Amino acid sequence: MASSTILIADDDPLLRALLVHRLSADGYQVLTAEDGAQALAAITEQKPDLVVLDALMPVMDGFELLRRVKAGRLSDAPVIMLTALRRDQDIVGALKLGAADYLVKPFIPDELSQRVRRLLQSGDGARGSALDHA
């Protein structure tokens, strides 16, 4: 899956840079967006194979973006929510909206890398999710 394209949507420039470095080293092409509107445009125009999405972004939050993408059938790409929100209702809400996985910040970069690899290999982000409630 080394030729897969991943969109990183997060308003934190340092985190985006870390994820770009890590996922590029894993052989992926990486796109970035700093707010929900940029992420929506990238999803519809660039058609990434997987999206790593923060919940708390300006312009449009990650939950609203996920709702729009799934309700409008704009993409079948699996979505990993990567966020500081750790409440059960946030996790369950994201999964109900169609997130394939949910990882709470702070996180282990190697763990995210493995989750990305697993979702891209499965070809179906809707099957089974590993949750991190820590």
Backbone as ProteinMPNN parsed JSONL, in Angstrom:
{"seq_chain_A": "MASSTILIADDDPLLRALLVHRLSADGYQVLTAEDGAQALAAITEQKPDLVVLDALMPVMDGFELLRRVKAGRLSDAPVIMLTALRRDQDIVGALKLGAADYLVKPFIPDELSQRVRRLLQSGDGARGSALDHA", "coords_chain_A": {"N_chain_A": [[0.818, -1.21, 0.0], [2.099, 1.14, -0.374], [1.78, 3.187, -2.177], [-0.451, 4.533, -1.436], [-2.57, 7.334, -0.637], [-2.77, 9.638, 1.978], [-4.747, 11.789, 3.906], [-4.091, 14.279, 6.223], [-5.822, 15.942, 8.565], [-5.713, 18.501, 10.618], [-5.484, 21.143, 12.964], [-3.135, 21.783, 14.224], [0.02, 22.767, 13.499], [2.531, 21.619, 14.15], [1.915, 18.982, 14.836], [0.823, 18.129, 12.406], [3.166, 18.265, 10.832], [4.762, 16.317, 12.106], [3.212, 14.014, 11.597], [3.193, 13.991, 8.799], [5.919, 13.568, 8.319], [6.292, 11.039, 9.566], [4.393, 9.307, 8.251], [5.119, 9.661, 5.583], [7.666, 8.55, 5.677], [6.895, 5.952, 5.966], [6.172, 5.406, 3.444], [3.914, 6.495, 2.275], [1.937, 8.814, 0.325], [1.299, 12.054, 1.384], [-1.198, 14.325, 2.186], [-2.249, 17.533, 3.45], [-4.449, 19.365, 5.656], [-5.597, 22.258, 7.324], [-7.966, 23.005, 8.458], [-11.507, 22.263, 8.713], [-12.89, 22.944, 6.334], [-10.871, 23.052, 4.359], [-10.126, 20.376, 4.505], [-12.457, 19.074, 3.63], [-12.549, 19.957, 0.978], [-10.166, 18.781, 0.039], [-10.788, 16.067, 0.339], [-12.893, 15.726, -1.488], [-11.727, 16.572, -3.891], [-9.09, 15.496, -4.124], [-9.327, 12.841, -3.398], [-8.314, 11.011, -1.202], [-6.922, 7.907, 0.093], [-7.184, 7.295, 2.732], [-8.158, 8.994, 5.725], [-6.91, 10.976, 8.322], [-8.242, 12.452, 11.012], [-8.813, 15.281, 12.965], [-10.921, 16.15, 15.683], [-11.404, 18.684, 16.739], [-11.308, 21.318, 15.016], [-10.915, 24.491, 13.308], [-13.386, 26.38, 11.41], [-14.914, 24.113, 10.347], [-15.8, 21.485, 12.381], [-14.349, 18.221, 13.078], [-16.3, 16.23, 13.488], [-18.591, 17.223, 12.19], [-17.571, 17.404, 9.603], [-17.058, 14.67, 9.084], [-19.686, 13.716, 9.212], [-20.837, 15.04, 6.985], [-19.293, 14.005, 4.86], [-19.835, 11.236, 4.959], [-22.684, 11.154, 4.898], [-23.181, 12.43, 2.478], [-21.97, 10.698, 0.809], [-19.401, 11.206, -0.154], [-16.926, 10.088, -0.047], [-15.384, 6.902, 0.319], [-13.245, 6.379, 1.812], [-11.502, 5.136, 4.64], [-11.728, 6.592, 7.903], [-9.717, 7.776, 10.452], [-10.197, 8.975, 13.54], [-8.299, 11.266, 15.265], [-7.769, 12.611, 18.128], [-8.022, 14.819, 21.012], [-10.269, 14.453, 22.464], [-11.797, 12.385, 24.733], [-14.066, 11.368, 25.839], [-16.656, 8.959, 26.335], [-19.026, 9.39, 24.841], [-18.111, 10.955, 22.726], [-16.362, 9.22, 21.391], [-18.059, 7.03, 20.735], [-19.943, 8.465, 19.281], [-18.426, 9.346, 17.05], [-17.815, 6.878, 15.863], [-20.385, 6.01, 15.229], [-21.002, 7.895, 13.305], [-19.451, 7.012, 11.266], [-16.679, 6.735, 11.436], [-13.747, 4.777, 11.095], [-11.914, 4.154, 13.006], [-10.579, 5.242, 16.188], [-8.45, 7.265, 17.899], [-6.873, 8.446, 20.764], [-5.32, 11.502, 21.637], [-2.602, 12.273, 23.837], [-0.696, 10.231, 21.582], [0.846, 7.19, 20.371], [3.128, 7.323, 17.85], [3.971, 5.036, 16.329], [1.85, 3.313, 16.803], [-0.295, 4.61, 15.526], [0.678, 4.438, 12.923], [0.556, 1.653, 12.503], [-2.209, 1.24, 12.691], [-3.086, 2.689, 10.474], [-1.868, 1.202, 8.415], [-3.2, -1.272, 8.802], [-5.895, -0.606, 8.221], [-5.701, 0.231, 5.554], [-4.816, -2.092, 4.351], [-6.936, -3.823, 4.832], [-8.908, -2.865, 3.211], [-11.4, -2.077, 3.834], [-12.628, 0.157, 5.805], [-14.787, 0.098, 7.505], [-15.047, -2.243, 8.888], [-14.675, -3.653, 12.043], [-13.138, -1.929, 14.754], [-10.349, -0.77, 16.507], [-10.27, 0.502, 19.654], [-9.066, 3.201, 21.63], [-9.129, 4.022, 24.794], [-7.551, 5.162, 26.619]], "CA_chain_A": [[0.0, 0.0, 0.0], [3.011, 2.269, -0.293], [1.365, 4.277, -3.049], [-1.695, 5.108, -0.917], [-2.551, 8.745, -0.251], [-3.396, 9.886, 3.271], [-5.005, 13.19, 4.255], [-3.992, 14.637, 7.63], [-6.598, 17.158, 8.812], [-5.499, 18.908, 12.006], [-5.11, 22.558, 12.998], [-1.84, 21.928, 14.886], [1.052, 22.622, 12.465], [3.598, 20.717, 14.584], [1.404, 17.617, 14.714], [0.761, 17.826, 10.969], [4.529, 18.019, 10.369], [5.159, 15.019, 12.653], [2.498, 12.958, 10.884], [3.696, 13.975, 7.425], [7.233, 12.927, 8.366], [6.15, 9.622, 9.903], [3.672, 8.556, 7.22], [5.95, 9.696, 4.376], [8.721, 7.553, 5.898], [6.252, 4.65, 5.756], [5.978, 5.235, 2.009], [2.634, 7.045, 1.816], [1.833, 10.202, -0.116], [0.548, 12.697, 2.454], [-1.799, 15.643, 1.976], [-2.621, 18.13, 4.732], [-5.462, 20.424, 5.743], [-5.538, 22.839, 8.665], [-9.316, 23.215, 8.981], [-12.496, 21.366, 8.132], [-13.227, 23.312, 4.954], [-9.764, 22.572, 3.52], [-10.191, 18.912, 4.492], [-13.582, 18.691, 2.77], [-12.114, 20.18, -0.404], [-9.159, 17.763, -0.294], [-11.468, 14.775, 0.225], [-13.678, 15.675, -2.721], [-10.899, 16.826, -5.07], [-7.882, 14.663, -4.166], [-9.739, 11.446, -3.182], [-7.322, 10.229, -0.465], [-7.276, 6.526, 0.414], [-7.457, 7.261, 4.164], [-8.144, 10.328, 6.333], [-6.663, 11.104, 9.757], [-9.075, 13.627, 11.228], [-8.958, 15.851, 14.302], [-12.299, 16.566, 15.951], [-11.482, 20.099, 17.093], [-10.667, 22.159, 14.007], [-11.705, 25.676, 12.966], [-14.259, 26.464, 10.242], [-15.844, 22.985, 10.445], [-15.143, 20.486, 13.22], [-14.189, 16.905, 12.481], [-17.56, 15.476, 13.517], [-19.432, 17.736, 11.106], [-16.936, 16.987, 8.357], [-17.313, 13.246, 8.927], [-21.11, 13.58, 8.903], [-21.061, 15.48, 5.599], [-18.636, 13.075, 3.935], [-20.541, 9.955, 4.943], [-24.074, 11.362, 4.464], [-23.165, 12.787, 1.065], [-21.234, 9.645, 0.088], [-18.326, 11.9, -0.865], [-15.737, 9.248, -0.028], [-15.427, 5.644, 1.052], [-11.966, 6.237, 2.511], [-11.628, 5.014, 6.09], [-11.353, 7.77, 8.679], [-9.234, 7.589, 11.812], [-10.281, 10.184, 14.357], [-7.123, 11.436, 16.119], [-8.245, 13.786, 18.844], [-7.863, 14.857, 22.463], [-11.559, 14.128, 23.089], [-11.748, 11.002, 25.197], [-15.336, 10.967, 26.458], [-17.316, 7.846, 25.655], [-19.999, 9.864, 23.848], [-17.369, 11.419, 21.549], [-15.865, 8.033, 20.698], [-19.209, 6.322, 20.163], [-20.529, 9.348, 18.266], [-17.595, 9.298, 15.84], [-17.992, 5.567, 15.236], [-21.733, 5.996, 14.643], [-20.961, 8.727, 12.102], [-18.751, 6.3, 10.205], [-15.231, 6.611, 11.623], [-13.271, 3.395, 11.13], [-11.077, 3.98, 14.181], [-10.537, 6.418, 17.052], [-7.222, 7.253, 18.684], [-6.852, 9.615, 21.636], [-4.051, 12.211, 21.854], [-1.389, 11.973, 23.089], [-0.721, 8.904, 20.987], [2.142, 6.629, 19.994], [3.189, 7.362, 16.386], [4.022, 3.682, 15.765], [0.507, 2.746, 16.867], [-1.052, 5.198, 14.416], [1.21, 3.851, 11.69], [0.01, 0.305, 12.379], [-3.649, 1.348, 12.428], [-3.188, 3.114, 9.074], [-1.525, 0.039, 7.604], [-4.273, -2.26, 8.937], [-7.087, -0.147, 7.501], [-5.436, 0.234, 4.111], [-4.716, -3.487, 3.907], [-8.242, -4.482, 4.906], [-9.731, -2.388, 2.111], [-12.733, -1.757, 4.338], [-12.499, 0.843, 7.077], [-15.978, -0.051, 8.332], [-14.979, -3.475, 9.667], [-13.973, -3.682, 13.313], [-12.295, -0.816, 15.121], [-9.617, -0.85, 17.771], [-10.487, 1.765, 20.345], [-8.115, 3.549, 22.66], [-9.804, 4.864, 25.79], [-6.538, 5.586, 27.612]], "C_chain_A": [[0.854, 1.263, 0.0], [2.584, 3.431, -1.171], [0.071, 4.936, -2.581], [-1.491, 6.558, -0.511], [-3.351, 8.924, 1.03], [-3.562, 11.387, 3.451], [-4.916, 13.336, 5.766], [-4.733, 15.958, 7.8], [-6.509, 17.495, 10.298], [-5.035, 20.355, 11.999], [-3.762, 22.812, 13.672], [-0.717, 21.7, 13.862], [2.18, 21.675, 12.871], [3.157, 19.262, 14.478], [1.301, 17.214, 13.245], [2.156, 17.479, 10.449], [5.037, 16.658, 10.859], [4.513, 13.883, 11.863], [2.937, 12.863, 9.427], [5.036, 13.244, 7.394], [7.099, 11.42, 8.588], [5.511, 8.828, 8.755], [4.404, 8.582, 5.877], [7.071, 8.673, 4.484], [8.185, 6.134, 5.717], [5.922, 4.406, 4.287], [4.677, 5.778, 1.458], [2.817, 8.442, 1.242], [0.918, 10.875, 0.908], [0.1, 14.09, 2.035], [-2.138, 16.202, 3.348], [-3.719, 19.167, 4.562], [-5.437, 20.942, 7.172], [-6.91, 23.177, 9.236], [-10.284, 22.306, 8.228], [-12.856, 21.677, 6.688], [-12.139, 22.852, 3.988], [-9.808, 21.048, 3.403], [-11.314, 18.432, 3.575], [-13.201, 18.852, 1.296], [-11.103, 19.115, -0.831], [-9.8, 16.392, -0.483], [-12.196, 14.676, -1.112], [-12.816, 15.814, -3.976], [-9.732, 15.845, -5.216], [-8.172, 13.171, -3.967], [-8.678, 10.614, -2.441], [-7.853, 8.826, -0.144], [-7.628, 6.355, 1.887], [-7.357, 8.68, 4.687], [-7.864, 10.186, 7.819], [-7.233, 12.46, 10.133], [-9.139, 14.032, 12.691], [-10.414, 16.281, 14.485], [-12.406, 18.079, 16.127], [-10.666, 20.958, 16.131], [-11.536, 23.395, 13.766], [-12.491, 25.478, 11.667], [-15.324, 25.372, 10.27], [-15.15, 21.92, 11.286], [-15.15, 19.11, 12.548], [-15.46, 16.074, 12.461], [-18.493, 15.912, 12.393], [-18.869, 17.331, 9.749], [-17.223, 15.51, 8.084], [-18.776, 13.004, 8.551], [-21.394, 13.933, 7.452], [-20.483, 14.49, 4.585], [-19.427, 11.782, 3.825], [-21.981, 10.113, 4.442], [-24.147, 11.673, 2.979], [-22.464, 11.764, 0.197], [-20.116, 10.25, -0.77], [-17.052, 11.075, -0.948], [-16.012, 7.978, 0.758], [-14.139, 5.42, 1.83], [-12.207, 6.076, 4.005], [-11.111, 6.274, 6.776], [-10.908, 7.324, 10.064], [-9.376, 8.928, 12.509], [-9.07, 10.185, 15.277], [-7.347, 12.733, 16.87], [-7.985, 13.685, 20.344], [-9.167, 14.5, 23.186], [-11.589, 12.653, 23.452], [-13.035, 10.541, 25.863], [-15.994, 9.861, 25.63], [-18.266, 8.325, 24.565], [-19.32, 10.407, 22.596], [-16.894, 10.234, 20.719], [-17.003, 7.308, 19.993], [-19.85, 7.163, 19.062], [-19.754, 9.319, 16.964], [-17.772, 7.964, 15.113], [-19.372, 5.456, 14.592], [-21.788, 6.821, 13.36], [-20.205, 8.067, 10.958], [-17.24, 6.236, 10.331], [-14.864, 5.132, 11.708], [-12.468, 3.108, 12.4], [-11.032, 5.298, 14.943], [-9.311, 6.281, 17.935], [-7.145, 8.563, 19.463], [-5.433, 10.167, 21.755], [-3.822, 12.331, 23.362], [-1.394, 10.509, 22.655], [0.708, 8.454, 20.68], [2.195, 6.61, 18.464], [3.239, 5.977, 15.732], [2.643, 3.021, 15.78], [-0.361, 3.308, 15.737], [-0.608, 4.588, 13.096], [0.64, 2.447, 11.461], [-1.493, 0.318, 12.086], [-3.896, 1.764, 10.979], [-2.95, 1.921, 8.168], [-2.65, -1.005, 7.624], [-5.5, -1.851, 8.129], [-6.873, -0.161, 5.992], [-5.333, -1.186, 3.563], [-6.075, -4.171, 3.881], [-9.133, -4.073, 3.74], [-11.126, -2.001, 2.539], [-12.599, -1.165, 5.722], [-13.677, 0.66, 7.991], [-15.929, -1.304, 9.193], [-14.146, -3.265, 10.903], [-13.044, -2.519, 13.584], [-11.606, -1.098, 16.436], [-9.749, 0.505, 18.44], [-9.442, 1.963, 21.419], [-8.808, 4.514, 23.605], [-8.813, 5.429, 26.793], [-6.438, 7.087, 27.701]], "O_chain_A": [[0.367, 2.341, 0.342], [2.995, 4.565, -0.923], [-0.451, 5.815, -3.267], [-0.404, 6.963, -0.101], [-4.469, 8.425, 1.151], [-2.643, 12.162, 3.185], [-5.58, 12.611, 6.506], [-4.323, 16.977, 7.245], [-7.15, 16.854, 11.13], [-4.272, 20.755, 11.119], [-3.292, 23.95, 13.688], [-0.518, 20.575, 13.405], [2.734, 20.989, 12.012], [3.941, 18.403, 14.074], [1.651, 16.092, 12.88], [2.316, 16.509, 9.708], [5.675, 15.929, 10.1], [5.176, 12.91, 11.504], [3.041, 11.764, 8.883], [5.259, 12.392, 6.534], [7.718, 10.625, 7.881], [6.038, 7.794, 8.343], [4.317, 7.622, 5.112], [7.397, 8.002, 3.505], [8.933, 5.225, 5.357], [5.449, 3.329, 3.924], [4.36, 5.549, 0.291], [3.737, 9.165, 1.623], [-0.125, 10.325, 1.26], [0.898, 14.917, 1.594], [-2.297, 15.445, 4.306], [-3.898, 19.757, 3.496], [-5.278, 20.171, 8.118], [-7.006, 23.597, 10.389], [-9.923, 21.67, 7.238], [-13.101, 20.762, 5.901], [-12.443, 22.322, 2.919], [-9.557, 20.496, 2.331], [-11.128, 17.476, 2.822], [-13.498, 17.986, 0.472], [-11.18, 18.603, -1.948], [-9.399, 15.637, -1.369], [-12.119, 13.651, -1.789], [-13.14, 15.236, -5.013], [-9.426, 15.413, -6.328], [-7.35, 12.33, -4.329], [-8.192, 9.621, -2.982], [-9.061, 8.592, -0.115], [-8.293, 5.387, 2.259], [-6.579, 9.484, 4.174], [-8.496, 9.38, 8.503], [-6.775, 13.493, 9.644], [-9.48, 13.222, 13.553], [-11.056, 16.727, 13.534], [-13.393, 18.685, 15.708], [-9.505, 21.28, 16.385], [-12.746, 23.359, 13.988], [-12.269, 24.517, 10.931], [-16.516, 25.675, 10.221], [-14.043, 21.492, 10.956], [-15.869, 18.881, 11.576], [-15.683, 15.3, 11.53], [-19.108, 15.08, 11.726], [-19.62, 16.956, 8.848], [-17.592, 15.147, 6.967], [-19.071, 12.187, 7.679], [-22.112, 13.208, 6.763], [-21.117, 14.182, 3.576], [-19.662, 11.286, 2.723], [-22.449, 9.297, 3.648], [-25.07, 11.232, 2.294], [-22.369, 11.937, -1.018], [-19.911, 9.873, -1.924], [-16.199, 11.319, -1.801], [-16.769, 7.978, 1.728], [-13.966, 4.369, 2.447], [-13.023, 6.795, 4.582], [-10.187, 6.93, 6.297], [-11.618, 6.597, 10.759], [-8.745, 9.907, 12.113], [-8.836, 9.211, 15.994], [-7.145, 13.82, 16.329], [-7.755, 12.598, 20.874], [-9.158, 14.27, 24.395], [-11.428, 11.784, 22.595], [-13.089, 9.434, 26.398], [-15.899, 9.834, 24.403], [-18.315, 7.738, 23.484], [-19.891, 10.33, 21.508], [-17.008, 10.241, 19.493], [-16.921, 7.011, 18.801], [-20.255, 6.631, 18.028], [-20.349, 9.272, 15.887], [-17.868, 7.93, 13.886], [-19.507, 4.867, 13.519], [-22.53, 6.489, 12.435], [-20.3, 8.506, 9.812], [-16.573, 5.734, 9.426], [-15.582, 4.338, 12.316], [-12.356, 1.957, 12.82], [-11.402, 6.344, 14.41], [-9.158, 5.284, 18.642], [-7.326, 9.645, 18.904], [-4.474, 9.419, 21.945], [-4.794, 12.48, 24.102], [-2.023, 9.662, 23.29], [1.648, 9.247, 20.728], [1.376, 5.937, 17.84], [2.615, 5.765, 14.693], [2.308, 2.258, 14.875], [-1.077, 2.56, 15.071], [-1.438, 4.259, 12.248], [0.281, 2.101, 10.335], [-1.983, -0.506, 11.315], [-4.809, 1.253, 10.331], [-3.736, 1.658, 7.258], [-3.008, -1.555, 6.582], [-6.08, -2.678, 7.426], [-7.776, -0.529, 5.24], [-5.726, -1.442, 2.425], [-6.34, -5.001, 3.012], [-10.009, -4.832, 3.325], [-11.954, -1.636, 1.704], [-12.47, -1.894, 6.705], [-13.596, 1.03, 9.162], [-16.701, -1.418, 10.144], [-13.029, -2.753, 10.825], [-12.24, -2.158, 12.725], [-12.221, -1.608, 17.372], [-9.386, 1.531, 17.865], [-8.987, 1.004, 22.043], [-9.045, 5.673, 23.266], [-9.216, 6.117, 27.732], [-5.641, 7.607, 28.481]]}, "name": "protein", "num_of_chains": 1, "seq": "MASSTILIADDDPLLRALLVHRLSADGYQVLTAEDGAQALAAITEQKPDLVVLDALMPVMDGFELLRRVKAGRLSDAPVIMLTALRRDQDIVGALKLGAADYLVKPFIPDELSQRVRRLLQSGDGARGSALDHA"}
